[in-house]
């Protein structure tokens, strides 16, 4: 474990690649604008925390991190989703909150093991359909976006296919309604849709006996 959190680093030092046994690297809350391509040599990394830096892009060598399970890019400056992330198919927890994302690539569906996904505080106007296709996701956070601003049907009926979903957060968006298929989420325990524009609720909501 190496924690360099809350310093003034502007890049991850290339010599980090010498730490070949490193499993947890925390460089959150720095001023990092560049991740060295040598990060790929830290092949045993399980957790990589880059929270609150100044990153816009990532090196393609990140794809070498075949054991990475938890990855945080919360609070950076990313406008275009880095395609290399979809090559890290071992990911279970991905935090991209607080960036400037508005779309996800189709290749996002390769992250089949994802259980927790945080896309809050971005610029999404629709719930990405590629996310709805990830059947293992248990926690999905899309709060503080613009979902519903342009379409009544910005939350697709296919949301009901996310059979493992236990927590769905859509607070502070522009939603006018929820699809009837929301009632198909039998495992759902938490549904947060506070501060939207809803005037009616689907009747299926009252059949969701798992809500706590």
N, C-alpha and C positions, 0 to 999 in steps of 0.2 A: 504494500500500500504506500502510495506517495501522494500527499496533499500539499499543493502549492496555492491553495485558495486565498483570495483577498490579498493579492500583491500587485505589482505594477508590471508584470510580464507582458511583452508585446508579441511574443511568439513562444511556441513550445520548443525548448532547446533540442536541436538535432541529436545531441548526445543521450537523449532519453532512450534512444534505440539500444543503448548498451545495457539497459535494465531488462534483460530478456526474461526474467521471472516475474515481472511486474503484472499484477492482476487488477489493481485498482489505481486509477490516475484521476485526481481531482485538480483541475486548473481553473475552476470557476472563479468569477468575480476578479478578473484581471483586465488587461487591455489587448488581448490577443487578436491579431488580424491574420495570422498565418499559422497553419499547422504543417509542420515539416512532413515531407513524404516518408521520412524515416519512421514515422509513427507505425507504419506497417510492419516494422521489425519487432514491435512489442506484441508478438503473436499470442501471448497468454492473457492479454487484457480481457477482463470480464465486464468491468465498469469504466466508462470514460465520461467524465463530467466537464463540459465546456460552457457551463451556465454563465450568462452575463459577461460576454466578451464582445468583440467587434467583428466577428466572422461574417463573411459573405459567401465564401466558397470553401470546399473541402478537397483534399488531395485524393486522387483515384486509388492511392495505396491503402486507403482505409479499408478497402475490400479484402485485404489480407487478414483482417481481424476476425478470424473464423469462430472465435469463442466469445465474442462480445455479446453480452445480454442486455446491458443497461447503457443507454446513450442519451445524454442530455445536451441539447443545443438551445435551451431556453434563454430568451433574452439576448439574441444576437441580431444581425442585420440581414438575414437571408430572405431574398425575394423569390428566388427560383429554387425549388426543392432539389438538393444535390442528388443526382441519380446514383452516385456511388453508395448511398445509404441503402438502396434497395438490393444491393449485392451483399449486404451484411445480413444474411438470412437467418442468423442465429438470434437476432434481436427479440427480446421479450418485452422490454419497456423502452419506449421512444418518447422523448419530451422535446417538442418543437414549439412550445408556447412562446409568445412574445416575439415573433418575427414578423415578416411581411408577406407571408404566403397566401396565395389565392387559389392555387390549383395543385394537384398532385399528379405525378406521371402514372401511366398505366402499369408501369413496372412495380409500383408500390405493392401490388398484389402478391409479389414474391415474398413479402414479409409475413409468411403464413403462421409463424409462431408467436406473433405479437399478442400480448395479453393486456397491455396498458398503453394507450396512445393519448397524448395531450397536444392538441392543436389550438388551444385557447389563445385569445389575444393575437389573432392574425386578421386576414382580410377575406376570408371565405364568404361567398354569398350563397353557396349551396353546400350541403353535406356531400363530400366527395363520394361518388358511387363506388370507387375502388376500395374505400374503407369499409363500406357496407358488406363487401364480399369477403372480409376477413373473419372467418367463423370462430376463431379462438379468442377474439377480443372480449375482455371482461369489463374494462373501464375505458370509456371514451369521453373526452372533454373537448367540446367545441364552443365553450362559453366565450363571450366578448368577441364575436365576429360580426358579420353583417348578414347572417343567414336569414332569408325571407324577405330581403329588401326588394328583390326584383321578381320574385315568383312565389305564388301561394304554395306551390308544390316543391319547395326547396328542400324538404325532408322527404325523401323518396319512400314509397310503400315498401321497398325492399329492406328497410330497416328491421322489419320483422324477422328477417332471416338470420340476424345476429343472435343465435340461440344461446350463447354463453354470456351475453351482456348482463352485467350486474349493476353497473353504474353508468348513467347517461346524463351528461351535463350540457345543457344548451342555454344557459342563462345569458341574459343581456344580448339578445339577438333581435331580429325583426319578425319572428315567427307569428303567423296569424292563426295557425291551427296545427294539429298533429294528425298524421294519417291513422286510419283505423287499425292498420297493421301493428301499431305500437302495442296493442294488446297481445300480440303473439310473443312478446318478450317475457316468457314465463319465469326466467331467472332474475329479472330486473328487481332490484331492491331500492335503488335510488334514482329518481327522475327529477332533475332540476331544470325548470323552464321559467324561472322567475324573471321579471322585467323584460317581457316580450310584448307583442301586440295582439295577444289572443283574446277573442271574444266568445269562443266556444271550444269545447273539448270533445274528443271522440268518445262515443259510448263505450268502446272497448276498454277505456282507461279504468273503468270501475270494476273490471273483471281481473285486474292485475293484483291478485291476492298476495303476491310476494313483496309488494312495496312495504318498506319499513319506515 
